[in-house]
Amino acid sequence: MFDGHVVTLLDAAVSLVNALTDGTRQGRPYTAPRGEQLPRAVHEALPLTSHRSAVEPDHAAYLVHTAQQMRAVFEAVDNNHIDEAAQLVNVLLRTTGARPQLDSVDGEPWQVHFHGSDDSLSVGWSAGCATALALAIGSTLAGRLGVCTAPQCDRVYVDGSRNAVRHFCSTACRSRVKAAAFRARKASQN
């Protein structure tokens, strides 16, 4: 399916959208962190790297805007509006100046990574996530991007299952839906 770097970027996109956008999560209203809590939320949403330091407030605000744009991409794909999703991703690619670059990682062969018009934390991650979304939408894997189908949950996911059968953002939502279906069956039998 996706190579390791693209998987990391797609996971980062999911994490940023789910952490930084308002909506519903696992049956409850979800309000994204704001103010002083925002840099920490961004720090926790991004994949761990050995050299990452604290997130500056302006970078956190930039990534909130990126997360909102990426949410629109996931929603467009989920509604089978692939043309709209492609246009949204193209805007992200242009605004971040996304570009591929070969990077050397100690002990590993050269790898294609994606950078932004500058190598700041916010532009770099935004460009990388936008490129990963472009690679998904520009292939047969667009359908792997989704929005949770559980009631009162709008968190997003990337379906990495072998058969492309994922419908929920988490096992908690899947369990919640299965338990509700079980209770409904039991009630109808009584």
C-alpha positions as CSV (number, residue, x, y, z in Angstrom):
1,M,0.0,0.0,0.0
2,F,1.8,3.1,1.2
3,D,5.6,3.3,2.0
4,G,6.7,3.9,5.5
5,H,7.3,7.6,5.2
6,V,3.9,8.2,3.6
7,V,2.3,6.1,6.4
8,T,4.0,8.3,9.0
9,L,2.7,11.4,7.2
10,L,-0.9,10.1,6.8
11,D,-0.8,9.1,10.5
12,A,0.3,12.6,11.4
13,A,-2.5,14.1,9.2
14,V,-5.1,11.9,11.1
15,S,-3.6,12.8,14.4
16,L,-3.5,16.5,13.7
17,V,-7.1,16.6,12.4
18,N,-8.4,14.5,15.3
19,A,-6.6,16.5,17.9
20,L,-6.9,20.1,16.5
21,T,-10.5,20.3,15.1
22,D,-13.7,20.6,16.9
23,G,-16.5,18.1,16.5
24,T,-17.6,14.9,18.2
25,R,-15.5,12.0,19.5
26,Q,-16.7,8.7,20.7
27,G,-20.3,9.9,21.3
28,R,-19.4,13.2,23.0
29,P,-18.8,16.8,21.8
30,Y,-15.1,17.5,21.3
31,T,-13.5,20.9,21.6
32,A,-10.0,21.1,20.3
33,P,-7.3,22.6,22.6
34,R,-6.8,26.4,22.4
35,G,-4.6,29.0,23.9
36,E,-1.8,27.8,26.1
37,Q,-2.8,24.2,25.6
38,L,-2.5,24.3,21.8
39,P,1.4,24.0,21.5
40,R,1.3,20.9,23.8
41,A,-1.5,19.3,21.8
42,V,0.4,19.8,18.6
43,H,3.5,18.4,20.2
44,E,1.6,15.3,21.2
45,A,-0.1,14.9,17.9
46,L,3.1,14.8,15.8
47,P,5.1,11.6,15.6
48,L,8.0,11.5,18.0
49,T,11.4,12.5,16.7
50,S,14.6,12.5,18.7
51,H,15.4,16.2,17.9
52,R,12.0,17.8,18.3
53,S,11.7,20.6,20.8
54,A,8.7,22.5,22.1
55,V,6.2,23.8,19.6
56,E,6.0,27.6,19.2
57,P,2.5,29.1,19.4
58,D,2.7,30.5,15.8
59,H,3.6,27.0,14.5
60,A,0.7,25.5,16.5
61,A,-1.7,28.0,15.0
62,Y,-0.5,27.3,11.5
63,L,-1.0,23.6,12.1
64,V,-4.6,24.2,13.3
65,H,-5.3,25.9,10.0
66,T,-3.7,22.9,8.1
67,A,-5.7,20.5,10.2
68,Q,-9.0,22.2,9.3
69,Q,-8.1,22.1,5.6
70,M,-7.1,18.4,5.9
71,R,-10.4,17.6,7.7
72,A,-12.2,19.0,4.6
73,V,-10.1,16.6,2.4
74,F,-11.1,13.6,4.5
75,E,-14.8,14.6,4.5
76,A,-14.7,15.2,0.7
77,V,-13.2,11.7,0.1
78,D,-15.6,10.1,2.6
79,N,-18.5,11.7,0.6
80,N,-17.0,10.4,-2.6
81,H,-16.2,14.0,-3.8
82,I,-12.7,13.1,-5.1
83,D,-12.5,16.1,-7.4
84,E,-13.2,18.4,-4.5
85,A,-10.6,16.6,-2.3
86,A,-8.0,16.9,-5.0
87,Q,-8.6,20.6,-5.3
88,L,-8.3,21.1,-1.6
89,V,-5.0,19.1,-1.5
90,N,-3.7,21.2,-4.4
91,V,-4.3,24.3,-2.4
92,L,-2.4,22.8,0.5
93,L,0.5,21.8,-1.8
94,R,0.7,25.3,-3.3
95,T,0.5,27.2,0.0
96,T,3.1,25.0,1.6
97,G,5.4,24.9,-1.4
98,A,5.6,21.1,-1.0
99,R,8.6,19.5,-2.7
100,P,10.2,16.1,-2.7
101,Q,13.8,15.7,-1.5
102,L,16.1,12.8,-1.0
103,D,17.2,12.6,2.6
104,S,19.9,10.4,4.2
105,V,18.9,8.6,7.4
106,D,21.8,7.1,9.4
107,G,22.1,3.4,8.6
108,E,19.4,3.4,5.9
109,P,19.4,4.0,2.2
110,W,18.4,7.4,0.8
111,Q,14.7,8.1,1.2
112,V,12.2,10.4,-0.5
113,H,10.9,12.9,2.1
114,F,8.6,15.9,1.5
115,H,9.5,19.4,2.6
116,G,7.8,22.8,2.5
117,S,9.0,26.1,1.2
118,D,10.9,26.4,4.4
119,D,11.9,23.7,6.8
120,S,10.0,25.1,9.8
121,L,8.0,22.7,11.9
122,S,4.6,23.9,10.8
123,V,5.3,24.3,7.0
124,G,7.3,21.1,6.9
125,W,4.7,19.0,8.5
126,S,1.9,20.7,6.5
127,A,3.7,20.1,3.2
128,G,4.5,16.5,4.1
129,C,0.9,15.7,5.1
130,A,-0.5,17.4,2.0
131,T,1.9,15.4,-0.2
132,A,0.8,12.1,1.5
133,L,-2.8,13.0,1.0
134,A,-2.0,13.8,-2.6
135,L,-0.4,10.4,-3.1
136,A,-3.4,8.7,-1.6
137,I,-6.0,10.6,-3.6
138,G,-3.9,10.4,-6.8
139,S,-3.9,6.6,-6.6
140,T,-6.4,3.8,-6.1
141,L,-6.0,4.2,-2.4
142,A,-8.2,7.4,-2.0
143,G,-10.9,5.2,-0.5
144,R,-8.6,4.4,2.4
145,L,-9.3,7.9,3.9
146,G,-12.4,8.0,6.0
147,V,-14.5,9.6,8.6
148,C,-15.8,7.5,11.5
149,T,-19.3,6.0,10.9
150,A,-20.1,5.7,14.6
151,P,-23.0,7.9,15.8
152,Q,-21.7,11.2,17.2
153,C,-18.2,10.8,16.1
154,D,-16.5,12.6,13.3
155,R,-12.9,11.7,13.8
156,V,-10.9,10.7,10.7
157,Y,-8.8,7.6,9.9
158,V,-6.7,5.9,7.3
159,D,-7.7,2.4,6.6
160,G,-4.7,0.2,6.7
161,S,-6.6,-3.1,6.7
162,R,-6.0,-5.7,4.1
163,N,-9.6,-5.7,2.8
164,A,-10.4,-2.0,3.1
165,V,-13.2,-2.7,5.6
166,R,-12.5,-0.1,8.3
167,H,-15.4,2.1,9.3
168,F,-14.4,3.5,12.7
169,C,-11.7,5.8,14.0
170,S,-11.0,3.6,17.0
171,T,-11.7,0.3,18.6
172,A,-13.7,2.3,21.2
173,C,-16.2,3.5,18.5
174,R,-16.4,0.0,16.9
175,S,-17.2,-1.5,20.3
176,R,-19.7,1.2,21.1
177,V,-21.6,0.5,17.8
178,K,-21.4,-3.3,18.3
179,A,-22.7,-3.0,21.9
180,A,-25.6,-0.8,20.7
181,A,-26.5,-3.3,18.0
182,F,-26.4,-6.1,20.5
183,R,-28.7,-4.2,22.9
184,A,-31.1,-3.4,20.1
185,R,-31.3,-7.1,19.1
186,K,-31.9,-8.2,22.7
187,A,-34.6,-5.6,23.1
188,S,-36.4,-6.7,19.9
189,Q,-36.3,-10.3,21.1
190,N,-38.1,-9.4,24.4
